[in-house]
Amino acid sequence: MANPSGILSPPRHDALSKAVGAERFAADLAPEGCLHAGAFRPGALLGIAHGRVRGVDAAAALAVPGVLRVLTAADVPGTNLQGIIHKDQPVLCGEVIRHAGDPVALVLATSAEALRAGLAALRADIEPLPGVFDPEAALKKDAPLVHQGRKGGNLLLGAVIEKGDARTALRSAPRVVRGEFSTPVQEHAFLETQCGVAQLLPDGTLDMTVSTQAPFRDRFEIGQALGLDPLRIRVRAPHLGGGFGGKDGATVQCLLGLAALNASGRPVRMAWDREESILAGYKRHAVRLRCALGADADGTLLAFTCRAFYDTGPYAHLGGEVMELGLEHAAGPYRIPHTRIEGRCVYTNNPIAGAFRGFGVAQVSPAFEGLLDELAEQLGLDPLELRRRNALTRGDVNCAGVRLDSSVHLVECLDTLAAHPLWLGREAWQAEAPACTRRGVGLAAVFNGMGYGRGLPDMAIAKVELTEAGDFLVYSGVADMGQGNSSAFALLAAQELNQPPGAVRLLQPDTALCHPSGSSSAGRTTYTFGNALLKACAAMRDKLLARAAMPLLRDTLEGLELVAGAVRHAATGKTLPLAVLARYLSRDDRICVADFLMPVAQDPPDTGRAFPIGFPHLFFAYAAHLARIEVDELTGRVRVCDYLAITDGGRVLDRSCFDQQAQGGVAQGIGFALIEDFQLRQGLIRSRDLSTYLIPTALDVPDTLSLAVEGDEDTGPRGLKGVGEVGLNGPAPAMAAALHRATGVRLRHLPFTPERVLAALKQRKTPSRRRA
Amino acid sequence: MANPSGILSPPRHDALSKAVGAERFAADLAPEGCLHAGAFRPGALLGIAHGRVRGVDAAAALAVPGVLRVLTAADVPGTNLQGIIHKDQPVLCGEVIRHAGDPVALVLATSAEALRAGLAALRADIEPLPGVFDPEAALKKDAPLVHQGRKGGNLLLGAVIEKGDARTALRSAPRVVRGEFSTPVQEHAFLETQCGVAQLLPDGTLDMTVSTQAPFRDRFEIGQALGLDPLRIRVRAPHLGGGFGGKDGATVQCLLGLAALNASGRPVRMAWDREESILAGYKRHAVRLRCALGADADGTLLAFTCRAFYDTGPYAHLGGEVMELGLEHAAGPYRIPHTRIEGRCVYTNNPIAGAFRGFGVAQVSPAFEGLLDELAEQLGLDPLELRRRNALTRGDVNCAGVRLDSSVHLVECLDTLAAHPLWLGREAWQAEAPACTRRGVGLAAVFNGMGYGRGLPDMAIAKVELTEAGDFLVYSGVADMGQGNSSAFALLAAQELNQPPGAVRLLQPDTALCHPSGSSSAGRTTYTFGNALLKACAAMRDKLLARAAMPLLRDTLEGLELVAGAVRHAATGKTLPLAVLARYLSRDDRICVADFLMPVAQDPPDTGRAFPIGFPHLFFAYAAHLARIEVDELTGRVRVCDYLAITDGGRVLDRSCFDQQAQGGVAQGIGFALIEDFQLRQGLIRSRDLSTYLIPTALDVPDTLSLAVEGDEDTGPRGLKGVGEVGLNGPAPAMAAALHRATGVRLRHLPFTPERVLAALKQRKTPSRRRA
């Protein structure tokens, strides 16, 4: 995508290797002589989302030439349970399948063809059980239980975040708007599906290369599930061909590990095809919300209540944590004295839900922003002005009760939007709609928390090495799933070390060489690892100046400086090449390791106690989005003509990466809002591949104009904040607002497919001509 | 020696291993199948201190069974020159021997016996050359040259340190005292003579274990002399059986390296016997000084001039640097507005001089303190009061022109001495002398610079490792020559890490594992390396608290603390054993490396320009010493009855090690003052072993009472300063003062042997009864 901001940036560190196809992703690996492993998922074949496993018949499969092993739950040596927070997801299901993608057997074969034939020859005897497919239904007293005998039944987690007395305040509020909203399952649809290779080495090390967002944590998941010492597991995470949250947690990991344990030392490859990826991968939680917003007649927000239901599917995975973010953001980036936000995260027999960019927040932004738009309409206020009047600023207490001692520049985002021609010219543009076309301009103000929040240390450990050759190697502890953190790290290191970009190389995470730095998620990697890296580089600079003192015969470090490839004494001009200096230092002295721990909210509010992990956050990215759309009156099809994303992500380090994050988030958000229609029936996926599950193409997405409001976040590396998620939260509410402007109808249930838009058009023939 | 201070200290870290004989010194090493190497030094055999090498006849030696090789200068592959600052000392002399200990051949044999026989069978044809044996004579125009064709002749270095206009001030001073003083060669006489083992490994590494004070620097000496890559040389320095400066520089190193290059991969051992150690080892520079001190009638010091001659022997070694310290200290620890101190360091054909505890300073303290005593006598002033009145305090500009922005507590030392019963009761004690015995009480105020001074970075690099077992390993970068720095390091680390002493182990320097931290010299190791170590340990503490955050589920480091063997969260009492934590950290993250650079004098005075390295110093240890002696009128023998050393070494870290340093320095100083009588005639050593070169025994040295004046040095680790050298500078002037009190005679030429004392007694039959 072009960069309409027109600001030049250096090329991304990974641009060339990816452009020429030289970068090696996990999917590219197929070691000589490797075995192929695949999971047998009979639910989808038998049309059963919940069922008792009565048996697996492997005889025909084992008779297939090249099929070496068929493993079942009985062959799993450990707990056979995976899960980041709660361990409730079997590696192989032995007794029950809880969704249509649950695996009951693992096949090892000498070729991909043999594997396919083996999988096709497998038979399973599954007795259907009654299932639950709606979270509210699943909470009913006599609902079938997804986990038999589980205390708490199908309720994974119920939680409340509360400030003041919202119910009372709402009762007495002069104006109240209410509504029910819903957002659907969303598929990550990364280019590179879940995949990896594994090998059990003679020394007992389980050596894996996986497309994963959390290589360090993976070791513990695998270790526990398979009964292995996690520290004997080595996980490498090369560049990912997309992640978006869908590779945060075990996908192929435990299955691959199990396969490697049964491969007599041979390497094993597992790569899900697109259908398996859609069937078995984690998805965005479908959410239903019922909200009410109360305000004064002048638009001052008074109270907000919300009840949200998150459908986590059959396994906990990150369900509680995704809902936490949702509840924390449900009242929007505004000052509201009274809030009460309740949520229930519920087990069903739908596909497994998990992390997805906009983690819980993309699901709530349409509701809050939708109500706010409605309120503006009722009050006869400019929707932008209404937002501006209530927008959080630094020092405010947000809706979750946290005082914002961090950078908050939402007002500046809104002001930038207010002054933009796309906004100023909206009425004229709308009025000029062609025949059979309606035009609408909508806006949204959104935000997204950064980092893990309280309860877990959001920490990174960076290492930088002066190589023997005299250049620098950065050991990344966090995977690059495509968001470009590698490029940011290389740039930060080069700047801090005052070296040309080519002097810094980057090693992608490898648990044997790099250091645990948490997952690539939560908009945290550039902030947390970047901070650690700056510390490591500063320590390296100080070290090298100190080490050069003796060869340069300096008795103080005064006047010594790092220059390209050398240490220089400014006054005398004497230089010592780093390649020479490096020879004199043993490796222990050529590395610098530094850590950084993200600050957390001090004196957190006494609410959200159901969230021991994740609540609350202290740092947020903010954004104001604007969409100009055209609606085809005949087909209901929505075309996004222009999109403007104005983002407060702190100081911008690399303008092109910054814009790419905003643009990528918007593209995915447009898909979420308009196009992606995940079809489920009784837990069975009907949109099983990319021919039926449509995602936006370049033709569906305009050249998104990305603007930055640069306010330093004091704690950030070079003042930046994580900016990877906020962009996804804006399109849905901006589309809803634009659609309302175009059609006069408020759409509250995503996606806004042509069918739904057409229905709305039919419902109200005359478009609203009030304020956009 | 008992600790009369009565203050209990924990046992030295190295006490047990040394007491039970378990500590392995370099001298203990004789690897299975090792060869034995020895140097052939024909000058001593032939009675030639300066001569031309006409040939070496190895035939008879090579015929000795077990003798494998006889190597000469022609076999040395590199420059064949060693020397720390100036490379002028051949490894093997090919053309000229410049002192009686110069080696001309190196013998390799399969046994010590074969080696001895081989050396005995060697013959050299040496043509005597005229020699120079007195530095002043050596400066005469027609003196024979030690280095033919050398620009500058026999003058290694001439230098002046000047402040104000001393000559003019002296001319107008109301009182002037003058005198010529001299101090002799002193032999280090360490228990463990120069020794080591070396082996050329198959990968090309020259692997050496040497009794050395400067393992990291040794690599460069060896590398240059032998034409090897210094970084392919590994030097290990186990605990030394004494060093005192005599192992600061190459002794066996290059010879051993040469032997190893010719040993077909077998290990080679070289260990000098006592006679070789005395013949070929470095000695304390003999010095002659002519000084004048001018004062007001009230004892205010006005001016000081001095001209010093340092006899460096045939090679530069550290001659210039030793003289630098001497000149810098020549005017004593006093405020004197006008000083002019000249020095000449001169080549002769005497034995090689080098570093020795009290490095140049022990040679000047008798002169200045002698003149001060004489001035007190002339003015009728109490010698202590005279010193107190002129003693430096913090903020003063010292005699070399340096403003003392460092801790200076000499006045407190003098006050402590003034209040001590040994001083208060001196008249009564002197009056009670037994028959045929004269008693005297003398005092001296001394000081000693710490560190390298300007021109070279005085830097150390410490590394601490959390071992896999969960305890700590400190990688020392500086050799422990017996002064106990290991013990100090272990204590500092244990304190900083809040661990029991047993949890800290220490690795002695090994260039492959530890990091260059300079030489073990200049009273610098505990200060410089200690500071680096504290930084490394503090970083380790911070690291471990941070690493424990995730397993202890803490989102801040608040309340986390290191306790014995664990990280603990104070509020919850939850602990994480270090042995568990260590498993989770890869080695790169289990180490902390930190450096420290000793501050230097800012805006150094514009003098001493002949000293690009070493001038001036900023930090000094100070001391006031008192000696009570008895002189046998019949034999001239001096018995030291009591000795009191009051030292300002900053804050005391380990009282027992502190006292041992004071006491050891005093013992060696008593030997220097009274006993050790290095006899030279035409460059030939007549005191060739310990039966003729006498050193003090326990019976010659009283239980020295060591008191500490504890004033924090702000820049020091835990406020300490180096205290290893100052103790040696006091006994000679204190003895001279006491002898004057006892005999009425001022002795100005060390050592004060019975012969000299007896002569003095004869010279003046009536002892002085004035003030002591």
Interface residues (C-beta under 8 A of the other chain):
Chain A: L231 Y452 R454 G455 L456 P457 D458 M459 I461 K463 A512 L513 H515 P516 K543 A546 R547 A549 M550 L553 R554 D555 T556 L557 R583 Y584 S586 D588 D589 I591 V593 D595 L597 P599 V600
Chain B: L231 Y452 R454 G455 L456 P457 D458 M459 I461 K463 A512 L513 H515 P516 K543 A546 R547 A549 M550 L553 R554 D555 T556 L557 R583 Y584 S586 D588 D589 I591 V593 D595 L597 P599 V600
